[in-house]
Amino acid sequence: MSTAHDHPELATKLPLERIYELCQKHGVSELSVCGVDCEERPAADDETLFLVTFKDDDFGPWGSKLDELENDLSGVMHRKVHVTSRRGIEQSSNAVRRVQVLGSAKRIL
C-alpha cells in the first residue's frame, strides 16, 4: 500500500501502518485526514475527521463499512474519530464546510 509521502509529517502524528492495515481490511481506495495539526500531536479532545472512498463505492449493507472503519480507527488512534464519505463532502450544499474540510485534507492513501 502507498504511504503518505506527500505529507511525511503525518508519520509522526498517526499510526500509519495500522491505518494501512485497516484500509486493506475495509476495502478503502482513498483515505484523507483533516484536523491534524502538523506542528504538534493531536490532543485527546481534538476532533479528527477522515474522508474515505471505498473500492467500487462499496459502503457495505446500510453503510456499515463507515461505522466499522470509524470504530477501528478510533481504536488505533486511542480516541474518537469521525469517518465520512469524501464524495459526500464534495457534494455538500454547505460551501463553507466543503471548502474548509477539503482544504485541510491530507491524503494518507
Secondary structure, DSSP 8 states (H G I E B T S, - for coil): ----TT-GGGGGTS-HHHHHHHHHHHTEEEEEEES--TTS---TTS--EEEEEEGGG---GGGHHHHHHHHHHHHHHTS--EEEEHHHHHT-S-HHHHHHHHHH-EE--
